[in-house]
Amino acid sequence: MNMMKFLHCIVFSALLFLLLGHSLNAQVTGAIKLPKPGMMKPGEYDTTALEKAELLSKETLGLVETPIDPKQYILGPNDILTVFIAPILYKPEVPSHIDIPVSPDGRIIIPGIGAIQIGGLSLHEAEILVSAEVMKILKSPSVSLTLRKMRTFKVFIRGAIRKPGIIPATPADRVSEIIDRAGGLMYDASMRKITITRSTTSAQTQTIPVDLHDFFYKGDKSGNPFLNGGDVIFIPAQSSNLTFEVSGEVGKPGIFEFKEGELLSSAITSAGGFLETAIIDSIEISRFNADDRTIKTWFVKSTDTDITLESGDRIAVRKKYNWRKPHTVSITGEVLKPGRYAIDPESVNIHDLIERAGGLTKEAYPQSSLLIRQSDDNNIYDIEYWRLMALPPDALSEREKAFMREKKREIRGMIAVDFSTKQSKGIPHMTLEHEDSIHISKKKDFINVFGKVKNPGRIKFNPQFSYRDYITSAGGFSTRADEDETLILKQRGEQFIAEDDEYELQPGDQILVPEIPESKVTFTQILSLALTITAQIVTVVGVLYTLSQQSK
């Protein structure tokens, strides 16, 4: 029995040793198991914009832009008309108004009058004809005809459209609305060579050109006609060679579909017109020579509106130099009026800006203040930085790794300004640029000590203390502290090895005591930790054995 209890103790101790051993391994290697990220779900696309556009176009079916012109509206099957006949005293049984649909063969039937053929007539012509026919039988003082409800018919749409097929339409619908109901144009669709094929008789058809470019870019409705029943809309693909380009200071620069006879003025209008920043007396036009390889370039004025363009022309509208260029800087932190300030270029310095901001507060600490220049392009043109970024980490030398570490710590755009100079109330006379930002730090009366110390935290600043005095105040170095790599972190981003003594501790500085990395863990340290754990296991086993003996 005692032997069984002893074996149980041994098994328990072994399990405990394994658990502590796992803990030891984690301490030595620093291995941490992280959960795997969730997988992306493929095939999720946002189609709500297309669906909303189609729904809106269907809801507008039959809505009219302006009052219908009776002389322009052509009647057809399924139009519903209201015939008004002024009251007749000797025939009170005759209704004063009747709603009558137009039959598929284009006729209306008026009770007591008969059938009247009005299909293909305008509403105005039909009213004259109906009035004359009614007057032949009834001596009414007046007869009128109004359109109560427009007919709905079908049109066909084919070509570079998202949903080709049959689309319901009314006489008030234009080609662009039918395209919307069909899902919109494909990316390669032509807007300038669309055609409508319309039947004029049973044996003849008419081809009507459509130019939606002018409608979309200029609001010109003339190239976006109304439709008739049975119309066939065909949208061809756009030729990649038939284009022109407008760039620079225009409302909507881009590449546009070319049409024979395109004028410079029309091209500028398509691109949204000139901006106020545009130089309009020297517009640059580039055109291919006859060899289709070399180009010629010349300049024209905006008044030369009758210049005819050719396919492939490129129009560049240049910007006025420094035209109303904004110059704004910001100042935050310990000033009385922080915020953004408009400045004159190259005439306002840091001292001027602080005075405009009401001056420094009593809590200001200029020695740790910052000037950040947003226009800094140091990283953009740093060839060495981008060369190393393209290499795998394993291919970098130690010098290159050190360079990259420091480069990534760098505060991009920080200007080295000595705010602590005695000149002009402690503020230098450095000229500011657009989008510069200044932060005036607040006084701090502590040093922050963190990392591998026993009691990390803030310690009140003492000008007589060295970095080791602060570490002592934080309880001293803890287990596995890398004392030789202790860092002093300044508020402006500088870093110093604590032992180098090339710095001056100031309020707000931080002291970082890093952990010894895996590569620097010595066998003696591992053995010491293992012996400590083994001693703990032996103690546990001894206690358990003693308890088992007492239970006899």
TORKOLLUM-14514 format. One line per 8 residues: number of its first residue (from 1); their letters; for each residue x, y, z negated of C-alpha. Coordinates in Angstrom, 3 decimals, always signed. Example, Ala and Ser with C-alpha at 12.3 -4.5 7.8 and 13.67 -1.06 7.14 Angstrom:
<atoms>
1	AS	+12.300,-4.500,-7.800  +13.670,-1.060,-7.140
</atoms>
This chain:
<atoms>
1	MNMMKFLH	+0.000,+0.000,+0.000  +2.808,+2.346,-0.959  +4.614,+1.430,+2.252  +1.507,+2.374,+4.301  +1.293,+5.718,+2.588  +4.985,+6.304,+3.243  +4.512,+5.465,+6.947  +1.596,+7.893,+7.113
9	CIVFSALL	+3.844,+10.557,+5.682  +6.534,+9.797,+8.266  +4.005,+10.005,+11.149  +2.619,+13.285,+9.821  +6.146,+14.666,+9.488  +6.995,+13.639,+13.057  +3.914,+15.409,+14.377  +4.819,+18.483,+12.389
17	FLLLGHSL	+8.366,+18.319,+13.779  +7.004,+18.181,+17.334  +4.803,+21.206,+16.722  +7.671,+23.148,+15.178  +9.965,+22.008,+17.984  +7.489,+23.400,+20.531  +7.529,+26.653,+18.586  +11.326,+26.625,+18.674
25	NAQVTGAI	+11.340,+26.089,+22.427  +8.927,+28.974,+22.902  +11.127,+31.213,+20.772  +14.274,+30.294,+22.713  +12.878,+30.433,+26.238  +10.133,+33.006,+25.726  +7.820,+30.829,+27.863  +4.183,+31.933,+27.865
33	KLPKPGMM	+1.393,+30.103,+29.660  -0.966,+32.489,+31.384  -4.406,+31.633,+32.773  -4.625,+31.322,+36.537  -6.428,+34.170,+38.316  -9.787,+33.510,+39.915  -9.865,+32.561,+43.589  -11.118,+35.051,+46.159
41	KPGEYDTT	-14.391,+34.173,+47.828  -13.995,+34.326,+51.618  -16.676,+35.434,+54.019  -18.144,+38.221,+51.882  -18.819,+41.162,+54.205  -20.851,+44.311,+53.602  -23.618,+44.510,+56.226  -25.915,+46.860,+54.305
49	ALEKAELL	-25.042,+49.895,+56.434  -26.059,+48.113,+59.651  -29.245,+46.753,+58.072  -30.240,+50.177,+56.747  -29.654,+51.784,+60.145  -31.868,+49.185,+61.854  -34.581,+49.575,+59.203  -34.549,+53.357,+59.557
57	SKETLGLV	-34.789,+53.179,+63.342  -37.801,+50.836,+63.066  -39.511,+53.151,+60.583  -39.165,+56.042,+63.045  -40.901,+54.114,+65.827  -43.410,+56.445,+67.465  -42.366,+59.606,+65.631  -42.211,+62.591,+67.950
65	ETPIDPKQ	-39.469,+65.246,+68.063  -41.715,+68.109,+69.237  -45.391,+68.491,+70.211  -46.136,+66.441,+73.316  -46.391,+68.440,+76.533  -49.632,+67.312,+78.301  -48.041,+68.063,+81.647  -45.039,+65.804,+80.899
73	YILGPNDI	-46.595,+62.862,+79.055  -47.435,+60.037,+81.497  -50.322,+57.805,+80.459  -50.125,+54.029,+80.538  -51.691,+50.807,+79.170  -52.515,+50.780,+75.425  -52.519,+54.563,+75.002  -55.586,+55.472,+72.948
81	LTVFIAPI	-57.414,+58.626,+74.077  -60.200,+60.644,+72.523  -62.791,+61.982,+74.982  -64.738,+64.980,+73.596  -68.044,+65.880,+75.282  -69.792,+69.022,+74.086  -73.313,+68.240,+72.701  -76.082,+68.040,+75.297
89	LYKPEVPS	-79.519,+69.146,+74.014  -81.580,+66.957,+76.323  -79.425,+63.874,+75.633  -78.730,+63.768,+71.889  -77.885,+60.037,+72.164  -74.617,+60.839,+73.986  -71.778,+60.800,+71.372  -69.708,+63.962,+71.125
97	HIDIPVSP	-66.364,+62.096,+70.996  -65.229,+58.574,+71.888  -61.921,+56.757,+71.264  -61.007,+54.806,+74.377  -57.895,+52.632,+75.040  -56.238,+52.616,+78.438  -56.678,+49.143,+79.906  -53.740,+47.071,+81.257
105	DGRIIIPG	-54.711,+48.119,+84.784  -54.584,+51.829,+83.840  -58.307,+52.606,+83.497  -60.577,+53.977,+80.786  -64.252,+53.106,+80.567  -66.599,+55.858,+79.296  -70.109,+54.618,+78.374  -72.678,+56.054,+80.783
113	IGAIQIGG	-69.984,+57.320,+83.098  -67.984,+54.262,+84.205  -64.354,+53.409,+84.804  -61.812,+56.101,+85.672  -58.290,+55.301,+86.927  -55.788,+57.462,+84.983  -52.683,+55.220,+84.735  -49.564,+57.021,+85.956
121	LSLHEAEI	-51.164,+60.457,+85.574  -50.002,+63.070,+83.100  -52.277,+63.811,+80.168  -53.104,+67.182,+81.747  -53.997,+65.613,+85.125  -56.101,+62.938,+83.419  -58.079,+65.568,+81.504  -58.956,+67.401,+84.747
129	LVSAEVMK	-60.025,+64.140,+86.422  -62.111,+62.896,+83.463  -63.810,+66.288,+83.074  -64.761,+66.289,+86.741  -66.166,+62.731,+86.615  -68.220,+63.425,+83.464  -69.570,+66.665,+84.913  -70.929,+64.766,+87.927
137	ILKSPSVS	-73.352,+62.911,+85.686  -73.727,+65.036,+82.529  -74.234,+68.795,+82.511  -71.967,+69.297,+79.468  -70.547,+72.784,+78.874  -67.069,+71.297,+78.292  -65.101,+68.038,+78.349  -61.607,+67.550,+76.893
145	LTLRKMRT	-59.145,+64.687,+76.593  -56.562,+64.240,+73.800  -53.952,+61.599,+73.001  -54.926,+59.877,+69.771  -52.174,+57.223,+69.618  -49.180,+56.518,+71.838  -48.768,+53.114,+73.371  -46.053,+50.635,+72.381
153	FKVFIRGA	-44.243,+48.776,+75.103  -41.138,+46.658,+75.518  -37.789,+47.570,+76.996  -34.792,+45.340,+77.696  -31.266,+46.076,+76.535  -28.163,+44.249,+77.774  -24.374,+44.553,+77.753  -21.989,+45.688,+74.995
161	IRKPGIIP	-24.660,+45.831,+72.282  -24.753,+43.930,+69.011  -28.230,+42.424,+69.477  -29.226,+42.347,+73.165  -32.829,+41.453,+73.899  -36.340,+42.908,+73.984  -36.963,+45.998,+71.832  -40.342,+47.664,+71.073
169	ATPADRVS	-40.512,+51.333,+72.063  -42.880,+54.239,+72.617  -42.787,+57.084,+75.164  -41.309,+59.298,+72.406  -38.207,+57.087,+71.991  -34.871,+57.937,+73.565  -32.108,+55.549,+74.632  -30.039,+56.218,+71.466
177	EIIDRAGG	-32.939,+55.059,+69.253  -33.278,+51.794,+71.159  -29.533,+51.222,+70.740  -29.918,+51.713,+66.980  -32.732,+49.147,+66.865  -30.496,+46.728,+68.752  -27.786,+46.951,+66.076  -25.614,+49.658,+67.632
185	LMYDASMR	-22.905,+49.707,+70.279  -19.996,+47.274,+70.289  -16.546,+48.741,+69.597  -15.609,+48.582,+73.293  -18.915,+49.909,+74.663  -19.021,+52.775,+77.109  -21.148,+55.771,+76.132  -20.808,+57.559,+79.463
193	KITITRST	-21.745,+54.877,+82.009  -24.992,+53.547,+80.553  -27.779,+53.076,+83.096  -31.556,+52.631,+82.993  -33.159,+50.557,+85.740  -36.805,+51.617,+86.109  -39.499,+50.174,+88.385  -41.222,+52.865,+90.438
201	TSAQTQTI	-43.325,+50.454,+92.497  -43.656,+46.702,+92.672  -40.833,+46.603,+95.196  -38.663,+49.620,+94.333  -36.505,+50.578,+91.358  -34.778,+53.748,+90.221  -31.370,+53.965,+88.470  -31.097,+56.678,+85.804
209	PVDLHDFF	-27.625,+57.582,+84.416  -27.228,+58.019,+80.657  -24.350,+59.914,+78.976  -24.555,+59.489,+75.214  -21.125,+61.071,+74.740  -22.595,+64.533,+75.183  -25.505,+63.648,+72.907  -23.355,+62.342,+70.028
217	YKGDKSGN	-20.528,+64.880,+70.266  -22.406,+67.966,+71.476  -26.083,+67.366,+70.658  -27.017,+67.558,+74.357  -30.260,+65.599,+74.878  -30.178,+65.794,+78.655  -28.099,+62.627,+78.872  -30.353,+60.766,+76.420
225	PFLNGGDV	-33.686,+60.340,+78.277  -37.067,+59.024,+77.124  -38.114,+55.499,+78.137  -40.884,+53.812,+80.072  -42.293,+50.334,+79.657  -40.180,+47.672,+81.316  -37.006,+49.790,+81.457  -33.768,+47.811,+81.481
233	IFIPAQSS	-30.868,+49.485,+79.625  -27.390,+48.246,+80.531  -24.307,+49.199,+78.508  -20.995,+48.333,+80.217  -17.638,+47.942,+78.492  -15.424,+50.999,+78.338  -12.280,+51.082,+80.456  -9.194,+51.545,+78.258
241	NLTFEVSG	-7.555,+53.562,+81.029  -10.327,+56.141,+81.379  -9.671,+58.225,+78.269  -8.335,+61.572,+77.155  -6.909,+62.598,+73.786  -7.320,+65.764,+71.732  -5.054,+66.212,+68.714  -4.116,+68.937,+66.282
249	EVGKPGIF	-6.243,+71.770,+64.920  -9.704,+70.681,+66.055  -12.678,+69.482,+64.049  -12.547,+65.799,+65.055  -9.299,+64.889,+66.813  -9.263,+61.543,+68.585  -9.343,+59.588,+71.834  -12.470,+60.068,+73.946
257	EFKEGELL	-13.952,+58.388,+77.008  -13.154,+60.252,+80.202  -15.722,+61.251,+82.807  -14.923,+62.533,+86.274  -15.085,+66.333,+86.317  -14.331,+66.721,+82.595  -13.390,+70.322,+81.762  -10.983,+71.504,+79.060
265	SSAITSAG	-13.763,+73.424,+77.335  -15.936,+70.291,+77.242  -13.060,+68.237,+75.817  -12.465,+70.764,+73.008  -16.185,+70.798,+72.222  -16.217,+66.985,+72.058  -13.378,+67.189,+69.521  -15.357,+69.494,+67.239
273	GFLETAII	-14.036,+72.821,+68.512  -11.069,+74.884,+67.324  -10.274,+75.267,+63.637  -9.358,+78.678,+62.246  -5.789,+77.438,+61.949  -5.507,+76.741,+65.686  -3.154,+78.589,+68.027  -5.518,+79.110,+70.950
281	DSIEISRF	-3.261,+81.056,+73.302  -0.879,+78.140,+73.943  -2.781,+74.846,+74.180  -0.487,+72.075,+75.359  -1.617,+69.675,+78.096  +0.443,+66.590,+78.965  -0.336,+64.638,+82.129  +1.190,+61.610,+83.859
289	NADDRTIK	+3.027,+62.239,+87.094  +2.348,+60.226,+90.241  +4.719,+57.488,+89.094  +2.382,+56.828,+86.093  +5.436,+56.765,+83.823  +6.881,+60.258,+83.409  +4.813,+63.223,+82.233  +4.613,+66.927,+82.855
297	TWFVKSTD	+3.600,+69.434,+80.194  +2.262,+72.979,+80.451  +0.453,+75.512,+78.259  -2.890,+77.211,+78.772  -5.099,+79.669,+76.904  -8.474,+78.885,+75.413  -10.005,+81.319,+77.896  -8.961,+79.003,+80.734
305	TDITLESG	-12.129,+76.979,+80.307  -12.485,+75.868,+83.916  -9.409,+73.616,+83.912  -10.383,+70.171,+85.168  -8.857,+67.280,+83.269  -7.660,+63.933,+84.551  -7.811,+60.506,+82.962  -4.945,+60.042,+80.492
313	DRIAVRKK	-4.514,+63.745,+79.707  -3.376,+64.585,+76.202  -4.363,+67.931,+74.716  -2.504,+69.242,+71.664  -3.730,+72.240,+69.690  -0.915,+73.516,+67.477  -1.276,+74.962,+63.985  -0.490,+78.516,+62.972
321	YNWRKPHT	+2.655,+78.510,+60.885  +2.000,+79.050,+57.177  -1.576,+80.190,+57.876  -3.264,+80.849,+54.513  -1.164,+78.129,+52.949  -2.332,+77.661,+49.359  +0.235,+78.032,+46.610  -1.067,+76.660,+43.337
329	VSITGEVL	+0.791,+75.433,+40.263  -0.409,+73.957,+37.000  +0.767,+74.254,+33.438  -0.370,+72.035,+30.585  +0.530,+71.439,+26.967  +1.519,+74.060,+24.429  +0.488,+77.307,+26.110  -2.480,+79.444,+25.140
337	KPGRYAID	-4.233,+79.181,+28.544  -3.348,+75.901,+30.278  -4.710,+75.267,+33.764  -4.083,+75.859,+37.488  -2.784,+79.197,+38.745  -2.569,+80.671,+42.244  +0.835,+82.144,+42.992  +2.585,+84.077,+45.731
345	PESVNIHD	+5.138,+81.888,+47.505  +8.734,+82.199,+46.305  +7.948,+85.068,+43.938  +6.778,+83.473,+40.681  +9.142,+81.735,+38.275  +8.601,+79.591,+35.185  +8.832,+82.575,+32.838  +6.169,+84.490,+34.835
353	LIERAGGL	+3.817,+81.502,+34.792  +4.123,+80.980,+31.040  +3.375,+84.676,+30.465  +0.242,+84.394,+32.682  -0.770,+81.345,+30.649  -0.721,+83.423,+27.467  +2.723,+82.398,+26.287  +3.895,+79.483,+24.172
361	TKEAYPQS	+2.038,+78.310,+21.084  +3.716,+77.956,+17.703  +3.823,+74.194,+18.256  +5.725,+74.411,+21.553  +9.015,+72.559,+21.921  +10.616,+73.762,+25.189  +13.636,+71.471,+24.839  +11.473,+68.458,+25.772
369	SLLIRQSD	+9.313,+70.169,+28.398  +9.091,+68.968,+32.000  +8.905,+70.441,+35.495  +7.560,+68.025,+38.136  +7.798,+68.913,+41.825  +5.071,+67.103,+43.804  +6.780,+67.820,+47.122  +9.834,+65.783,+46.101
377	DNNIYDIE	+10.891,+63.420,+48.874  +13.873,+61.837,+47.131  +12.547,+58.281,+47.448  +11.211,+58.788,+50.965  +14.660,+59.454,+52.432  +16.723,+57.351,+50.024  +18.131,+54.849,+52.550  +19.857,+52.738,+49.905
385	YWRLMALP	+16.664,+52.397,+47.844  +14.599,+51.162,+50.782  +17.385,+48.848,+51.940  +17.451,+47.134,+48.564  +13.637,+47.018,+48.373  +13.641,+44.834,+51.498  +15.998,+42.271,+49.929  +14.930,+39.411,+47.635
393	PDALSERE	+15.953,+39.985,+43.976  +18.353,+37.017,+44.017  +20.358,+38.630,+46.818  +21.175,+41.779,+44.806  +24.499,+42.270,+43.111  +24.648,+43.367,+39.468  +25.476,+46.905,+40.575  +22.511,+46.942,+42.945
401	KAFMREKK	+20.196,+45.544,+40.275  +21.329,+48.273,+37.889  +20.678,+50.880,+40.599  +17.143,+49.568,+41.195  +16.379,+49.456,+37.468  +17.357,+53.075,+37.048  +15.568,+54.087,+40.250  +12.314,+52.564,+39.026
409	REIRGMIA	+12.685,+54.353,+35.687  +13.187,+57.652,+37.472  +10.383,+60.187,+37.103  +9.735,+61.091,+40.730  +9.984,+64.803,+41.346  +11.337,+65.781,+37.915  +13.513,+68.891,+38.185  +16.465,+69.227,+35.826
417	VDFSTKQS	+15.595,+72.486,+34.082  +17.167,+73.469,+30.777  +14.195,+74.868,+28.905  +16.358,+75.318,+25.851  +18.535,+78.063,+27.381  +18.631,+81.309,+25.412  +17.987,+83.412,+28.510  +14.663,+85.277,+28.514
425	KGIPHMTL	+12.981,+83.850,+25.436  +14.176,+80.345,+26.158  +12.516,+80.072,+29.590  +14.608,+79.991,+32.819  +13.929,+82.082,+35.914  +13.422,+79.217,+38.386  +11.150,+79.965,+41.352  +8.089,+77.708,+41.591
433	EHEDSIHI	+6.674,+75.931,+44.638  +3.196,+74.802,+45.675  +1.801,+71.981,+43.459  +4.585,+72.271,+40.872  +3.430,+71.237,+37.420  +4.908,+72.185,+34.054  +4.222,+70.441,+30.777  +5.240,+72.177,+27.570
441	SKKKDFIN	+5.747,+69.533,+24.905  +4.534,+69.765,+21.339  +6.869,+69.777,+18.386  +7.315,+66.374,+16.803  +8.825,+65.734,+13.404  +9.475,+62.023,+13.731  +11.601,+59.404,+15.456  +9.784,+56.300,+16.681
449	VFGKVKNP	+11.629,+53.032,+15.989  +10.246,+49.901,+17.638  +11.262,+46.502,+18.890  +13.164,+43.935,+16.782  +13.160,+45.759,+13.458  +11.449,+44.602,+10.314  +9.120,+47.600,+9.872  +8.666,+49.341,+13.236
457	GRIKFNPQ	+6.986,+52.752,+13.268  +7.538,+56.490,+13.000  +10.149,+57.892,+10.658  +10.367,+61.558,+9.716  +13.097,+63.374,+11.602  +16.267,+64.120,+9.675  +18.982,+66.063,+11.561  +21.617,+64.343,+9.392
465	FSYRDYIT	+20.549,+60.808,+10.348  +22.286,+58.621,+12.914  +20.367,+55.993,+14.852  +21.502,+53.339,+12.322  +20.028,+55.397,+9.481  +16.659,+55.288,+11.223  +16.943,+51.526,+11.774  +17.781,+51.110,+8.094
473	SAGGFSTR	+14.706,+53.168,+7.220  +12.699,+50.780,+9.437  +13.851,+47.792,+7.346  +16.918,+46.965,+9.402  +17.382,+44.627,+12.361  +15.128,+41.557,+12.450  +15.923,+38.049,+13.710  +17.351,+37.893,+17.249
481	ADEDETLI	+17.765,+41.659,+17.547  +20.214,+42.604,+20.297  +22.090,+45.230,+18.304  +24.603,+46.021,+21.062  +21.801,+46.892,+23.510  +19.887,+49.264,+21.228  +18.606,+52.187,+23.332  +17.827,+55.830,+22.682
489	LKQRGEQF	+14.841,+56.923,+24.822  +14.518,+60.666,+25.369  +11.201,+62.359,+26.111  +12.306,+63.332,+29.617  +13.025,+59.736,+30.541  +16.765,+59.562,+29.921  +18.147,+56.412,+28.278  +21.365,+56.033,+26.303
497	IAEDDEYE	+23.104,+53.078,+24.677  +22.921,+53.908,+20.989  +26.593,+53.060,+20.351  +27.844,+55.380,+23.125  +27.214,+58.516,+21.055  +26.692,+60.622,+24.224  +23.443,+62.140,+23.073  +21.853,+64.159,+20.310
505	LQPGDQIL	+18.840,+62.746,+18.507  +15.886,+65.102,+18.684  +12.336,+65.002,+17.285  +10.142,+62.817,+19.479  +12.959,+60.511,+20.587  +12.480,+56.748,+20.414  +14.845,+53.991,+19.330  +14.310,+50.625,+21.008
513	VPEIPESK	+15.884,+47.488,+19.585  +15.480,+44.799,+22.266  +15.312,+41.055,+21.747  +18.292,+38.893,+22.668  +17.456,+37.504,+26.140  +17.464,+33.781,+26.824  +20.788,+33.981,+28.656  +22.496,+35.382,+25.551
521	VTFTQILS	+21.101,+32.903,+22.989  +24.130,+31.033,+21.550  +24.335,+27.434,+20.497  +25.037,+28.554,+16.922  +21.774,+30.552,+16.827  +19.781,+27.616,+18.217  +21.465,+25.208,+15.757  +20.810,+27.549,+12.851
529	LALTITAQ	+17.121,+27.812,+13.753  +16.896,+24.040,+14.261  +18.510,+23.351,+10.870  +16.103,+25.747,+9.208  +13.143,+23.939,+10.721  +14.638,+20.536,+9.855  +15.074,+21.631,+6.231  +11.426,+22.669,+6.186
537	IVTVVGVL	+10.417,+19.240,+7.522  +12.549,+17.406,+4.952  +10.975,+19.511,+2.199  +7.480,+18.662,+3.435  +8.331,+14.980,+3.676  +9.773,+15.032,+0.148  +6.669,+16.636,-1.258  +4.411,+14.144,+0.492
545	YTLSQQSK	+6.522,+11.223,-0.760  +6.416,+12.528,-4.315  +2.638,+12.846,-4.124  +2.378,+9.286,-2.822  +4.469,+7.987,-5.737  +2.326,+9.822,-8.286  -0.801,+8.228,-6.873  +0.371,+4.724,-7.769
</atoms>
